[in-house]
Amino acid sequence: MLFDSHAHINSERYNDDRDAIIEAIEKSDLEYVMDIGYDLESSVKAVDHAGKYSWCYAAVGCHPHDTKTM
């Protein structure tokens, strides 16, 4: 079993090709992916992805560099 324990499919850098990345994941040997949230927006997206895809789990969090503005 392959489990990607730290992915950022929620990142805005993938806005233009997220669907292609998701398709590639689904065609690959990966069974599970942990979509890591690093701020509020990315955490909400990670939870959304986990609700849509059976292979996706969400981790909700805040990057330590951003804690000063929480």
PDB file of N, H, CA, C and O in Angstrom:
ATOM      1  N   MET A   1       0.840  -1.177   0.000  1.00  0.00           N
ATOM      2  CA  MET A   1       0.000   0.000   0.000  1.00  0.00           C
ATOM      3  C   MET A   1       0.889   1.245   0.000  1.00  0.00           C
ATOM      4  O   MET A   1       1.866   1.322   0.745  1.00  0.00           O
ATOM      5  N   LEU A   2       0.542   2.204  -0.833  1.00  0.00           N
ATOM      6  H   LEU A   2      -0.252   2.141  -1.438  1.00  0.00           H
ATOM      7  CA  LEU A   2       1.250   3.482  -0.871  1.00  0.00           C
ATOM      8  C   LEU A   2       0.363   4.571  -0.287  1.00  0.00           C
ATOM      9  O   LEU A   2      -0.806   4.703  -0.650  1.00  0.00           O
ATOM     10  N   PHE A   3       0.941   5.351   0.626  1.00  0.00           N
ATOM     11  H   PHE A   3       1.891   5.243   0.920  1.00  0.00           H
ATOM     12  CA  PHE A   3       0.228   6.429   1.316  1.00  0.00           C
ATOM     13  C   PHE A   3       1.115   7.656   1.262  1.00  0.00           C
ATOM     14  O   PHE A   3       2.193   7.671   1.856  1.00  0.00           O
ATOM     15  N   ASP A   4       0.670   8.694   0.550  1.00  0.00           N
ATOM     16  H   ASP A   4      -0.206   8.682   0.068  1.00  0.00           H
ATOM     17  CA  ASP A   4       1.399   9.965   0.534  1.00  0.00           C
ATOM     18  C   ASP A   4       0.976  10.723   1.786  1.00  0.00           C
ATOM     19  O   ASP A   4      -0.143  11.229   1.870  1.00  0.00           O
ATOM     20  N   SER A   5       1.877  10.795   2.750  1.00  0.00           N
ATOM     21  H   SER A   5       2.786  10.384   2.681  1.00  0.00           H
ATOM     22  CA  SER A   5       1.523  11.334   4.060  1.00  0.00           C
ATOM     23  C   SER A   5       1.639  12.852   4.164  1.00  0.00           C
ATOM     24  O   SER A   5       1.344  13.418   5.217  1.00  0.00           O
ATOM     25  N   HIS A   6       2.062  13.522   3.092  1.00  0.00           N
ATOM     26  H   HIS A   6       2.302  13.063   2.236  1.00  0.00           H
ATOM     27  CA  HIS A   6       2.200  14.984   3.174  1.00  0.00           C
ATOM     28  C   HIS A   6       2.117  15.586   1.770  1.00  0.00           C
ATOM     29  O   HIS A   6       3.120  15.737   1.073  1.00  0.00           O
ATOM     30  N   ALA A   7       0.893  15.921   1.386  1.00  0.00           N
ATOM     31  H   ALA A   7       0.078  15.798   1.952  1.00  0.00           H
ATOM     32  CA  ALA A   7       0.662  16.529   0.071  1.00  0.00           C
ATOM     33  C   ALA A   7      -0.065  17.852   0.249  1.00  0.00           C
ATOM     34  O   ALA A   7      -0.689  18.096   1.282  1.00  0.00           O
ATOM     35  N   HIS A   8       0.019  18.699  -0.760  1.00  0.00           N
ATOM     36  H   HIS A   8       0.525  18.502  -1.599  1.00  0.00           H
ATOM     37  CA  HIS A   8      -0.664  19.995  -0.732  1.00  0.00           C
ATOM     38  C   HIS A   8      -1.482  20.181  -2.003  1.00  0.00           C
ATOM     39  O   HIS A   8      -1.302  21.164  -2.721  1.00  0.00           O
ATOM     40  N   ILE A   9      -2.384  19.234  -2.285  1.00  0.00           N
ATOM     41  H   ILE A   9      -2.531  18.435  -1.702  1.00  0.00           H
ATOM     42  CA  ILE A   9      -3.243  19.422  -3.465  1.00  0.00           C
ATOM     43  C   ILE A   9      -4.184  20.603  -3.255  1.00  0.00           C
ATOM     44  O   ILE A   9      -4.837  21.053  -4.196  1.00  0.00           O
ATOM     45  N   ASN A  10      -4.255  21.101  -2.032  1.00  0.00           N
ATOM     46  H   ASN A  10      -3.724  20.736  -1.267  1.00  0.00           H
ATOM     47  CA  ASN A  10      -5.065  22.270  -1.688  1.00  0.00           C
ATOM     48  C   ASN A  10      -4.363  23.595  -2.003  1.00  0.00           C
ATOM     49  O   ASN A  10      -4.985  24.654  -1.916  1.00  0.00           O
ATOM     50  N   SER A  11      -3.097  23.551  -2.363  1.00  0.00           N
ATOM     51  H   SER A  11      -2.592  22.691  -2.434  1.00  0.00           H
ATOM     52  CA  SER A  11      -2.311  24.767  -2.580  1.00  0.00           C
ATOM     53  C   SER A  11      -2.810  25.558  -3.786  1.00  0.00           C
ATOM     54  O   SER A  11      -3.173  24.987  -4.814  1.00  0.00           O
ATOM     55  N   GLU A  12      -2.819  26.874  -3.641  1.00  0.00           N
ATOM     56  H   GLU A  12      -2.524  27.338  -2.806  1.00  0.00           H
ATOM     57  CA  GLU A  12      -3.259  27.732  -4.754  1.00  0.00           C
ATOM     58  C   GLU A  12      -2.349  27.601  -5.971  1.00  0.00           C
ATOM     59  O   GLU A  12      -2.764  27.939  -7.079  1.00  0.00           O
ATOM     60  N   ARG A  13      -1.140  27.129  -5.796  1.00  0.00           N
ATOM     61  H   ARG A  13      -0.803  26.855  -4.895  1.00  0.00           H
ATOM     62  CA  ARG A  13      -0.244  26.952  -6.951  1.00  0.00           C
ATOM     63  C   ARG A  13      -0.773  25.895  -7.918  1.00  0.00           C
ATOM     64  O   ARG A  13      -0.351  25.835  -9.073  1.00  0.00           O
ATOM     65  N   TYR A  14      -1.706  25.056  -7.439  1.00  0.00           N
ATOM     66  H   TYR A  14      -2.050  25.104  -6.501  1.00  0.00           H
ATOM     67  CA  TYR A  14      -2.285  24.012  -8.290  1.00  0.00           C
ATOM     68  C   TYR A  14      -3.670  24.367  -8.808  1.00  0.00           C
ATOM     69  O   TYR A  14      -4.366  23.498  -9.334  1.00  0.00           O
ATOM     70  N   ASN A  15      -4.081  25.606  -8.675  1.00  0.00           N
ATOM     71  H   ASN A  15      -3.515  26.311  -8.248  1.00  0.00           H
ATOM     72  CA  ASN A  15      -5.419  26.006  -9.129  1.00  0.00           C
ATOM     73  C   ASN A  15      -5.644  25.701 -10.607  1.00  0.00           C
ATOM     74  O   ASN A  15      -6.749  25.323 -10.997  1.00  0.00           O
ATOM     75  N   ASP A  16      -4.612  25.861 -11.433  1.00  0.00           N
ATOM     76  H   ASP A  16      -3.715  26.168 -11.116  1.00  0.00           H
ATOM     77  CA  ASP A  16      -4.775  25.659 -12.875  1.00  0.00           C
ATOM     78  C   ASP A  16      -4.715  24.203 -13.295  1.00  0.00           C
ATOM     79  O   ASP A  16      -5.238  23.850 -14.352  1.00  0.00           O
ATOM     80  N   ASP A  17      -4.089  23.342 -12.492  1.00  0.00           N
ATOM     81  H   ASP A  17      -3.664  23.629 -11.633  1.00  0.00           H
ATOM     82  CA  ASP A  17      -3.952  21.949 -12.903  1.00  0.00           C
ATOM     83  C   ASP A  17      -4.338  20.940 -11.817  1.00  0.00           C
ATOM     84  O   ASP A  17      -3.919  19.784 -11.870  1.00  0.00           O
ATOM     85  N   ARG A  18      -5.131  21.370 -10.839  1.00  0.00           N
ATOM     86  H   ARG A  18      -5.472  22.309 -10.796  1.00  0.00           H
ATOM     87  CA  ARG A  18      -5.550  20.483  -9.750  1.00  0.00           C
ATOM     88  C   ARG A  18      -6.313  19.272 -10.281  1.00  0.00           C
ATOM     89  O   ARG A  18      -6.098  18.155  -9.811  1.00  0.00           O
ATOM     90  N   ASP A  19      -7.200  19.480 -11.251  1.00  0.00           N
ATOM     91  H   ASP A  19      -7.374  20.388 -11.632  1.00  0.00           H
ATOM     92  CA  ASP A  19      -7.964  18.355 -11.793  1.00  0.00           C
ATOM     93  C   ASP A  19      -7.048  17.304 -12.412  1.00  0.00           C
ATOM     94  O   ASP A  19      -7.282  16.105 -12.257  1.00  0.00           O
ATOM     95  N   ALA A  20      -6.014  17.748 -13.109  1.00  0.00           N
ATOM     96  H   ALA A  20      -5.824  18.722 -13.235  1.00  0.00           H
ATOM     97  CA  ALA A  20      -5.056  16.810 -13.707  1.00  0.00           C
ATOM     98  C   ALA A  20      -4.273  16.067 -12.628  1.00  0.00           C
ATOM     99  O   ALA A  20      -3.990  14.878 -12.774  1.00  0.00           O
ATOM    100  N   ILE A  21      -3.923  16.763 -11.546  1.00  0.00           N
ATOM    101  H   ILE A  21      -4.153  17.728 -11.427  1.00  0.00           H
ATOM    102  CA  ILE A  21      -3.208  16.121 -10.437  1.00  0.00           C
ATOM    103  C   ILE A  21      -4.098  15.064  -9.789  1.00  0.00           C
ATOM    104  O   ILE A  21      -3.644  13.959  -9.496  1.00  0.00           O
ATOM    105  N   ILE A  22      -5.355  15.403  -9.567  1.00  0.00           N
ATOM    106  H   ILE A  22      -5.724  16.302  -9.805  1.00  0.00           H
ATOM    107  CA  ILE A  22      -6.299  14.450  -8.967  1.00  0.00           C
ATOM    108  C   ILE A  22      -6.481  13.245  -9.873  1.00  0.00           C
ATOM    109  O   ILE A  22      -6.515  12.110  -9.399  1.00  0.00           O
ATOM    110  N   GLU A  23      -6.599  13.482 -11.161  1.00  0.00           N
ATOM    111  H   GLU A  23      -6.572  14.405 -11.546  1.00  0.00           H
ATOM    112  CA  GLU A  23      -6.717  12.376 -12.116  1.00  0.00           C
ATOM    113  C   GLU A  23      -5.482  11.483 -12.076  1.00  0.00           C
ATOM    114  O   GLU A  23      -5.596  10.258 -12.121  1.00  0.00           O
ATOM    115  N   ALA A  24      -4.302  12.094 -11.992  1.00  0.00           N
ATOM    116  H   ALA A  24      -4.209  13.089 -11.955  1.00  0.00           H
ATOM    117  CA  ALA A  24      -3.062  11.314 -11.923  1.00  0.00           C
ATOM    118  C   ALA A  24      -3.002  10.483 -10.638  1.00  0.00           C
ATOM    119  O   ALA A  24      -2.559   9.335 -10.655  1.00  0.00           O
ATOM    120  N   ILE A  25      -3.448  11.069  -9.532  1.00  0.00           N
ATOM    121  H   ILE A  25      -3.808  12.002  -9.518  1.00  0.00           H
ATOM    122  CA  ILE A  25      -3.492  10.314  -8.273  1.00  0.00           C
ATOM    123  C   ILE A  25      -4.399   9.105  -8.426  1.00  0.00           C
ATOM    124  O   ILE A  25      -4.040   7.998  -8.025  1.00  0.00           O
ATOM    125  N   GLU A  26      -5.563   9.312  -9.000  1.00  0.00           N
ATOM    126  H   GLU A  26      -5.855  10.211  -9.326  1.00  0.00           H
ATOM    127  CA  GLU A  26      -6.533   8.232  -9.139  1.00  0.00           C
ATOM    128  C   GLU A  26      -6.058   7.135 -10.079  1.00  0.00           C
ATOM    129  O   GLU A  26      -6.480   5.987  -9.941  1.00  0.00           O
ATOM    130  N   LYS A  27      -5.198   7.457 -11.023  1.00  0.00           N
ATOM    131  H   LYS A  27      -4.855   8.390 -11.135  1.00  0.00           H
ATOM    132  CA  LYS A  27      -4.647   6.464 -11.945  1.00  0.00           C
ATOM    133  C   LYS A  27      -3.379   5.799 -11.403  1.00  0.00           C
ATOM    134  O   LYS A  27      -2.901   4.817 -11.971  1.00  0.00           O
ATOM    135  N   SER A  28      -2.843   6.327 -10.320  1.00  0.00           N
ATOM    136  H   SER A  28      -3.232   7.125  -9.859  1.00  0.00           H
ATOM    137  CA  SER A  28      -1.582   5.823  -9.778  1.00  0.00           C
ATOM    138  C   SER A  28      -1.814   4.665  -8.807  1.00  0.00           C
ATOM    139  O   SER A  28      -2.947   4.232  -8.596  1.00  0.00           O
ATOM    140  N   ASP A  29      -0.734   4.181  -8.227  1.00  0.00           N
ATOM    141  H   ASP A  29       0.187   4.533  -8.399  1.00  0.00           H
ATOM    142  CA  ASP A  29      -0.794   3.119  -7.223  1.00  0.00           C
ATOM    143  C   ASP A  29      -1.036   3.654  -5.820  1.00  0.00           C
ATOM    144  O   ASP A  29      -1.106   2.876  -4.869  1.00  0.00           O
ATOM    145  N   LEU A  30      -1.165   4.965  -5.676  1.00  0.00           N
ATOM    146  H   LEU A  30      -1.109   5.597  -6.449  1.00  0.00           H
ATOM    147  CA  LEU A  30      -1.458   5.538  -4.354  1.00  0.00           C
ATOM    148  C   LEU A  30      -2.833   5.084  -3.883  1.00  0.00           C
ATOM    149  O   LEU A  30      -3.801   5.108  -4.643  1.00  0.00           O
ATOM    150  N   GLU A  31      -2.905   4.676  -2.638  1.00  0.00           N
ATOM    151  H   GLU A  31      -2.118   4.657  -2.021  1.00  0.00           H
ATOM    152  CA  GLU A  31      -4.206   4.317  -2.078  1.00  0.00           C
ATOM    153  C   GLU A  31      -4.774   5.450  -1.240  1.00  0.00           C
ATOM    154  O   GLU A  31      -5.991   5.622  -1.167  1.00  0.00           O
ATOM    155  N   TYR A  32      -3.895   6.228  -0.604  1.00  0.00           N
ATOM    156  H   TYR A  32      -2.907   6.089  -0.663  1.00  0.00           H
ATOM    157  CA  TYR A  32      -4.338   7.317   0.257  1.00  0.00           C
ATOM    158  C   TYR A  32      -3.392   8.510   0.129  1.00  0.00           C
ATOM    159  O   TYR A  32      -2.198   8.350  -0.126  1.00  0.00           O
ATOM    160  N   VAL A  33      -3.947   9.701   0.312  1.00  0.00           N
ATOM    161  H   VAL A  33      -4.917   9.830   0.520  1.00  0.00           H
ATOM    162  CA  VAL A  33      -3.174  10.939   0.302  1.00  0.00           C
ATOM    163  C   VAL A  33      -3.644  11.790   1.477  1.00  0.00           C
ATOM    164  O   VAL A  33      -4.845  11.947   1.696  1.00  0.00           O
ATOM    165  N   MET A  34      -2.695  12.335   2.230  1.00  0.00           N
ATOM    166  H   MET A  34      -1.719  12.208   2.052  1.00  0.00           H
ATOM    167  CA  MET A  34      -3.006  13.267   3.313  1.00  0.00           C
ATOM    168  C   MET A  34      -2.807  14.672   2.763  1.00  0.00           C
ATOM    169  O   MET A  34      -1.683  15.071   2.456  1.00  0.00           O
ATOM    170  N   ASP A  35      -3.895  15.418   2.640  1.00  0.00           N
ATOM    171  H   ASP A  35      -4.808  15.094   2.889  1.00  0.00           H
ATOM    172  CA  ASP A  35      -3.852  16.800   2.144  1.00  0.00           C
ATOM    173  C   ASP A  35      -3.676  17.705   3.369  1.00  0.00           C
ATOM    174  O   ASP A  35      -4.582  17.823   4.193  1.00  0.00           O
ATOM    175  N   ILE A  36      -2.525  18.332   3.480  1.00  0.00           N
ATOM    176  H   ILE A  36      -1.789  18.236   2.811  1.00  0.00           H
ATOM    177  CA  ILE A  36      -2.152  19.077   4.675  1.00  0.00           C
ATOM    178  C   ILE A  36      -2.563  20.544   4.560  1.00  0.00           C
ATOM    179  O   ILE A  36      -2.146  21.243   3.637  1.00  0.00           O
ATOM    180  N   GLY A  37      -3.377  20.999   5.497  1.00  0.00           N
ATOM    181  H   GLY A  37      -3.716  20.431   6.247  1.00  0.00           H
ATOM    182  CA  GLY A  37      -3.727  22.417   5.576  1.00  0.00           C
ATOM    183  C   GLY A  37      -2.655  23.181   6.330  1.00  0.00           C
ATOM    184  O   GLY A  37      -2.143  22.706   7.344  1.00  0.00           O
ATOM    185  N   TYR A  38      -2.317  24.357   5.841  1.00  0.00           N
ATOM    186  H   TYR A  38      -2.733  24.743   5.017  1.00  0.00           H
ATOM    187  CA  TYR A  38      -1.253  25.160   6.456  1.00  0.00           C
ATOM    188  C   TYR A  38      -1.742  26.546   6.868  1.00  0.00           C
ATOM    189  O   TYR A  38      -0.991  27.318   7.463  1.00  0.00           O
ATOM    190  N   ASP A  39      -3.000  26.862   6.555  1.00  0.00           N
ATOM    191  H   ASP A  39      -3.610  26.234   6.071  1.00  0.00           H
ATOM    192  CA  ASP A  39      -3.681  28.078   7.022  1.00  0.00           C
ATOM    193  C   ASP A  39      -5.181  27.795   6.919  1.00  0.00           C
ATOM    194  O   ASP A  39      -5.574  26.698   6.523  1.00  0.00           O
ATOM    195  N   LEU A  40      -6.008  28.759   7.266  1.00  0.00           N
ATOM    196  H   LEU A  40      -5.689  29.650   7.588  1.00  0.00           H
ATOM    197  CA  LEU A  40      -7.447  28.507   7.277  1.00  0.00           C
ATOM    198  C   LEU A  40      -7.968  28.110   5.896  1.00  0.00           C
ATOM    199  O   LEU A  40      -8.694  27.124   5.764  1.00  0.00           O
ATOM    200  N   GLU A  41      -7.600  28.872   4.879  1.00  0.00           N
ATOM    201  H   GLU A  41      -7.011  29.672   4.986  1.00  0.00           H
ATOM    202  CA  GLU A  41      -8.100  28.603   3.526  1.00  0.00           C
ATOM    203  C   GLU A  41      -7.687  27.215   3.034  1.00  0.00           C
ATOM    204  O   GLU A  41      -8.519  26.471   2.515  1.00  0.00           O
ATOM    205  N   SER A  42      -6.416  26.863   3.193  1.00  0.00           N
ATOM    206  H   SER A  42      -5.740  27.467   3.615  1.00  0.00           H
ATOM    207  CA  SER A  42      -5.952  25.555   2.714  1.00  0.00           C
ATOM    208  C   SER A  42      -6.540  24.425   3.549  1.00  0.00           C
ATOM    209  O   SER A  42      -6.761  23.329   3.034  1.00  0.00           O
ATOM    210  N   SER A  43      -6.793  24.674   4.813  1.00  0.00           N
ATOM    211  H   SER A  43      -6.613  25.565   5.231  1.00  0.00           H
ATOM    212  CA  SER A  43      -7.418  23.655   5.665  1.00  0.00           C
ATOM    213  C   SER A  43      -8.853  23.382   5.232  1.00  0.00           C
ATOM    214  O   SER A  43      -9.288  22.231   5.207  1.00  0.00           O
ATOM    215  N   VAL A  44      -9.584  24.434   4.891  1.00  0.00           N
ATOM    216  H   VAL A  44      -9.230  25.369   4.911  1.00  0.00           H
ATOM    217  CA  VAL A  44     -10.957  24.267   4.400  1.00  0.00           C
ATOM    218  C   VAL A  44     -10.941  23.468   3.097  1.00  0.00           C
ATOM    219  O   VAL A  44     -11.780  22.588   2.902  1.00  0.00           O
ATOM    220  N   LYS A  45      -9.999  23.764   2.211  1.00  0.00           N
ATOM    221  H   LYS A  45      -9.318  24.479   2.369  1.00  0.00           H
ATOM    222  CA  LYS A  45      -9.891  23.026   0.946  1.00  0.00           C
ATOM    223  C   LYS A  45      -9.544  21.569   1.207  1.00  0.00           C
ATOM    224  O   LYS A  45     -10.086  20.680   0.549  1.00  0.00           O
ATOM    225  N   ALA A  46      -8.648  21.307   2.157  1.00  0.00           N
ATOM    226  H   ALA A  46      -8.207  22.029   2.691  1.00  0.00           H
ATOM    227  CA  ALA A  46      -8.266  19.931   2.473  1.00  0.00           C
ATOM    228  C   ALA A  46      -9.469  19.139   2.963  1.00  0.00           C
ATOM    229  O   ALA A  46      -9.657  17.988   2.568  1.00  0.00           O
ATOM    230  N   VAL A  47     -10.284  19.744   3.820  1.00  0.00           N
ATOM    231  H   VAL A  47     -10.131  20.678   4.141  1.00  0.00           H
ATOM    232  CA  VAL A  47     -11.485  19.077   4.319  1.00  0.00           C
ATOM    233  C   VAL A  47     -12.463  18.832   3.173  1.00  0.00           C
ATOM    234  O   VAL A  47     -13.101  17.780   3.115  1.00  0.00           O
ATOM    235  N   ASP A  48     -12.581  19.787   2.272  1.00  0.00           N
ATOM    236  H   ASP A  48     -12.063  20.641   2.320  1.00  0.00           H
ATOM    237  CA  ASP A  48     -13.442  19.624   1.098  1.00  0.00           C
ATOM    238  C   ASP A  48     -12.964  18.449   0.244  1.00  0.00           C
ATOM    239  O   ASP A  48     -13.769  17.623  -0.185  1.00  0.00           O
ATOM    240  N   HIS A  49     -11.651  18.376  -0.003  1.00  0.00           N
ATOM    241  H   HIS A  49     -10.997  19.047   0.346  1.00  0.00           H
ATOM    242  CA  HIS A  49     -11.101  17.272  -0.796  1.00  0.00           C
ATOM    243  C   HIS A  49     -11.367  15.932  -0.110  1.00  0.00           C
ATOM    244  O   HIS A  49     -11.728  14.957  -0.769  1.00  0.00           O
ATOM    245  N   ALA A  50     -11.191  15.886   1.205  1.00  0.00           N
ATOM    246  H   ALA A  50     -10.898  16.678   1.740  1.00  0.00           H
ATOM    247  CA  ALA A  50     -11.418  14.639   1.940  1.00  0.00           C
ATOM    248  C   ALA A  50     -12.881  14.203   1.834  1.00  0.00           C
ATOM    249  O   ALA A  50     -13.175  13.007   1.833  1.00  0.00           O
ATOM    250  N   GLY A  51     -13.784  15.159   1.747  1.00  0.00           N
ATOM    251  H   GLY A  51     -13.545  16.130   1.748  1.00  0.00           H
ATOM    252  CA  GLY A  51     -15.200  14.835   1.581  1.00  0.00           C
ATOM    253  C   GLY A  51     -15.543  14.350   0.184  1.00  0.00           C
ATOM    254  O   GLY A  51     -16.506  13.605   0.005  1.00  0.00           O
ATOM    255  N   LYS A  52     -14.760  14.766  -0.814  1.00  0.00           N
ATOM    256  H   LYS A  52     -13.978  15.371  -0.668  1.00  0.00           H
ATOM    257  CA  LYS A  52     -15.034  14.406  -2.211  1.00  0.00           C
ATOM    258  C   LYS A  52     -14.369  13.111  -2.649  1.00  0.00           C
ATOM    259  O   LYS A  52     -14.922  12.377  -3.468  1.00  0.00           O
ATOM    260  N   TYR A  53     -13.196  12.825  -2.114  1.00  0.00           N
ATOM    261  H   TYR A  53     -12.747  13.421  -1.449  1.00  0.00           H
ATOM    262  CA  TYR A  53     -12.385  11.711  -2.611  1.00  0.00           C
ATOM    263  C   TYR A  53     -12.138  10.697  -1.499  1.00  0.00           C
ATOM    264  O   TYR A  53     -11.642  11.049  -0.429  1.00  0.00           O
ATOM    265  N   SER A  54     -12.482   9.452  -1.752  1.00  0.00           N
ATOM    266  H   SER A  54     -12.886   9.165  -2.621  1.00  0.00           H
ATOM    267  CA  SER A  54     -12.355   8.412  -0.732  1.00  0.00           C
ATOM    268  C   SER A  54     -10.903   8.141  -0.350  1.00  0.00           C
ATOM    269  O   SER A  54     -10.639   7.618   0.732  1.00  0.00           O
ATOM    270  N   TRP A  55      -9.976   8.485  -1.209  1.00  0.00           N
ATOM    271  H   TRP A  55     -10.191   8.910  -2.088  1.00  0.00           H
ATOM    272  CA  TRP A  55      -8.556   8.242  -0.960  1.00  0.00           C
ATOM    273  C   TRP A  55      -7.883   9.392  -0.211  1.00  0.00           C
ATOM    274  O   TRP A  55      -6.713   9.290   0.157  1.00  0.00           O
ATOM    275  N   CYS A  56      -8.611  10.479   0.015  1.00  0.00           N
ATOM    276  H   CYS A  56      -9.561  10.563  -0.284  1.00  0.00           H
ATOM    277  CA  CYS A  56      -8.020  11.688   0.590  1.00  0.00           C
ATOM    278  C   CYS A  56      -8.412  11.862   2.055  1.00  0.00           C
ATOM    279  O   CYS A  56      -9.573  11.706   2.433  1.00  0.00           O
ATOM    280  N   TYR A  57      -7.411  12.190   2.863  1.00  0.00           N
ATOM    281  H   TYR A  57      -6.468  12.318   2.556  1.00  0.00           H
ATOM    282  CA  TYR A  57      -7.613  12.565   4.266  1.00  0.00           C
ATOM    283  C   TYR A  57      -7.107  13.987   4.456  1.00  0.00           C
ATOM    284  O   TYR A  57      -6.191  14.422   3.758  1.00  0.00           O
ATOM    285  N   ALA A  58      -7.693  14.704   5.389  1.00  0.00           N
ATOM    286  H   ALA A  58      -8.437  14.350   5.956  1.00  0.00           H
ATOM    287  CA  ALA A  58      -7.311  16.098   5.626  1.00  0.00           C
ATOM    288  C   ALA A  58      -6.600  16.235   6.965  1.00  0.00           C
ATOM    289  O   ALA A  58      -6.945  15.578   7.947  1.00  0.00           O
ATOM    290  N   ALA A  59      -5.610  17.096   6.975  1.00  0.00           N
ATOM    291  H   ALA A  59      -5.330  17.630   6.178  1.00  0.00           H
ATOM    292  CA  ALA A  59      -4.985  17.550   8.217  1.00  0.00           C
ATOM    293  C   ALA A  59      -5.184  19.065   8.257  1.00  0.00           C
ATOM    294  O   ALA A  59      -4.820  19.776   7.321  1.00  0.00           O
ATOM    295  N   VAL A  60      -5.762  19.541   9.343  1.00  0.00           N
ATOM    296  H   VAL A  60      -6.058  18.963  10.104  1.00  0.00           H
ATOM    297  CA  VAL A  60      -6.056  20.961   9.499  1.00  0.00           C
ATOM    298  C   VAL A  60      -4.989  21.577  10.379  1.00  0.00           C
ATOM    299  O   VAL A  60      -4.694  21.067  11.460  1.00  0.00           O
ATOM    300  N   GLY A  61      -4.402  22.691   9.909  1.00  0.00           N
ATOM    301  H   GLY A  61      -4.642  23.105   9.031  1.00  0.00           H
ATOM    302  CA  GLY A  61      -3.351  23.286  10.708  1.00  0.00           C
ATOM    303  C   GLY A  61      -2.970  24.676  10.269  1.00  0.00           C
ATOM    304  O   GLY A  61      -3.558  25.258   9.357  1.00  0.00           O
ATOM    305  N   CYS A  62      -1.970  25.186  10.944  1.00  0.00           N
ATOM    306  H   CYS A  62      -1.492  24.713  11.684  1.00  0.00           H
ATOM    307  CA  CYS A  62      -1.401  26.503  10.654  1.00  0.00           C
ATOM    308  C   CYS A  62       0.102  26.365  10.664  1.00  0.00           C
ATOM    309  O   CYS A  62       0.680  25.826  11.609  1.00  0.00           O
ATOM    310  N   HIS A  63       0.737  26.852   9.612  1.00  0.00           N
ATOM    311  H   HIS A  63       0.267  27.290   8.844  1.00  0.00           H
ATOM    312  CA  HIS A  63       2.195  26.800   9.543  1.00  0.00           C
ATOM    313  C   HIS A  63       2.781  27.651  10.670  1.00  0.00           C
ATOM    314  O   HIS A  63       2.281  28.745  10.934  1.00  0.00           O
ATOM    315  N   PRO A  64       3.822  27.172  11.334  1.00  0.00           N
ATOM    316  CA  PRO A  64       4.412  27.926  12.454  1.00  0.00           C
ATOM    317  C   PRO A  64       4.799  29.363  12.114  1.00  0.00           C
ATOM    318  O   PRO A  64       4.750  30.236  12.981  1.00  0.00           O
ATOM    319  N   HIS A  65       5.183  29.619  10.862  1.00  0.00           N
ATOM    320  H   HIS A  65       5.222  28.910  10.158  1.00  0.00           H
ATOM    321  CA  HIS A  65       5.548  30.974  10.468  1.00  0.00           C
ATOM    322  C   HIS A  65       4.354  31.933  10.510  1.00  0.00           C
ATOM    323  O   HIS A  65       4.526  33.150  10.587  1.00  0.00           O
ATOM    324  N   ASP A  66       3.135  31.364  10.459  1.00  0.00           N
ATOM    325  H   ASP A  66       2.995  30.376  10.397  1.00  0.00           H
ATOM    326  CA  ASP A  66       1.930  32.192  10.435  1.00  0.00           C
ATOM    327  C   ASP A  66       1.271  32.358  11.804  1.00  0.00           C
ATOM    328  O   ASP A  66       0.264  33.057  11.915  1.00  0.00           O
ATOM    329  N   THR A  67       1.806  31.742  12.825  1.00  0.00           N
ATOM    330  H   THR A  67       2.624  31.175  12.735  1.00  0.00           H
ATOM    331  CA  THR A  67       1.154  31.803  14.129  1.00  0.00           C
ATOM    332  C   THR A  67       1.103  33.215  14.709  1.00  0.00           C
ATOM    333  O   THR A  67       0.215  33.530  15.501  1.00  0.00           O
ATOM    334  N   LYS A  68       2.033  34.046  14.328  1.00  0.00           N
ATOM    335  H   LYS A  68       2.755  33.791  13.685  1.00  0.00           H
ATOM    336  CA  LYS A  68       2.049  35.419  14.861  1.00  0.00           C
ATOM    337  C   LYS A  68       0.855  36.247  14.398  1.00  0.00           C
ATOM    338  O   LYS A  68       0.528  37.255  15.023  1.00  0.00           O
ATOM    339  N   THR A  69       0.197  35.835  13.307  1.00  0.00           N
ATOM    340  H   THR A  69       0.463  35.015  12.800  1.00  0.00           H
ATOM    341  CA  THR A  69      -0.940  36.602  12.789  1.00  0.00           C
ATOM    342  C   THR A  69      -2.272  35.899  13.043  1.00  0.00           C
ATOM    343  O   THR A  69      -3.301  36.316  12.512  1.00  0.00           O
ATOM    344  N   MET A  70      -2.263  34.854  13.835  1.00  0.00           N
ATOM    345  H   MET A  70      -1.427  34.514  14.266  1.00  0.00           H
ATOM    346  CA  MET A  70      -3.511  34.124  14.107  1.00  0.00           C
ATOM    347  C   MET A  70      -4.404  34.922  15.046  1.00  0.00           C
ATOM    348  O   MET A  70      -5.497  34.470  15.390  1.00  0.00           O
TER     349      MET A  70
END
